[in-house]
Amino acid sequence: MKFFDSHAHLDDEKFDADRDELIVKIQEEGIDRLVSAGYSLEGSQKSIELSKKYEFIYGTCGISPNDIPQTEEEMWKMLDQIRVLAKKNSKVVAIGEIGLDYYWNKGNKELQKKAFTEQIKIANELDLPIVIHTREAIMDTLLILKQNVVRKKGIFHCCPLNRELIKEGLKLGFYISFAGPITFKNSKNADEIIEMVPYERILIETDSPYLSPEPLRGRRNDPRNVKYMAQKIADVKGISLEDVADITYQNAKDIFQIKSK
């Protein structure tokens, strides 16, 4: 059985002490492919470096809403650098993570919207999907996606367990990626949300080193734990763990436009 972790942050400093050793263990435990997601210029560069070093790792490039520079001038310069990075590296499989976050940042909403819209344009220029981060900004996120067609669609990463977002995101043709929160004991509507997503649009991720699933909450998360999300989905949908692994593996290959080995 093999798994595809569609969103991890192996560039994070929490992995600095044992990154290479961990990557060996990840492969040994059946994580056959994973995407190391950029969220800043530096993080995007590091993710690309990892993708070059390890055949089974792919990268994304993007500036998240929590990493936008303070001025618009700086933002445009950084987005130009993201465009160049993504264009010249063949293992970049998406622009992301990008989007809106009104939980951590309420004072720069207009700048967030501009960065989100521009990075959609970059994705369209490069024929890539996008990876979306949205927190307490669902309506504005959906409005931007409706006003700016994303040619290769994309993924709602660590998707909030919100019925309206799932319903509208699916209508727009996007994939829904589930992370640790679907396993949390206080996620009361997780089962209902999982049931809303058809097999052909569902993905699994760890978002590691964050959001460790039950029963590992409080510990550093890593891609080996993607199996917990797969098991939760299997339990809810009444299918086998192997079926979930196969379905989500193929879906990740499809959206990231990865050809078979």
Secondary structure, 3 states (H helix, E strand, C coil): CCEEEEEECCCCHHHCCCHHHHHHHHHHCCEEEEEECCCCHHHHHHHHHHHHHCCCEEEEECCCCCCCCCCHHHHHHHHHHHHHHHHHCCCEEEEEEEEEECCCCCCCHHHHHHHHHHHHHHHHHHCCCEEEEEECCHHHHHHHHHHCCCCCCEEECCCCCCHHHHHHHHHCCCEEEECHHHHCCCCCCHHHHHHHCCHHHEEECCCCCCCCCCCCCCCCCCHHHHHHHHHHHHHHHCCCHHHHHHHHHHHHHHHCCCCCC
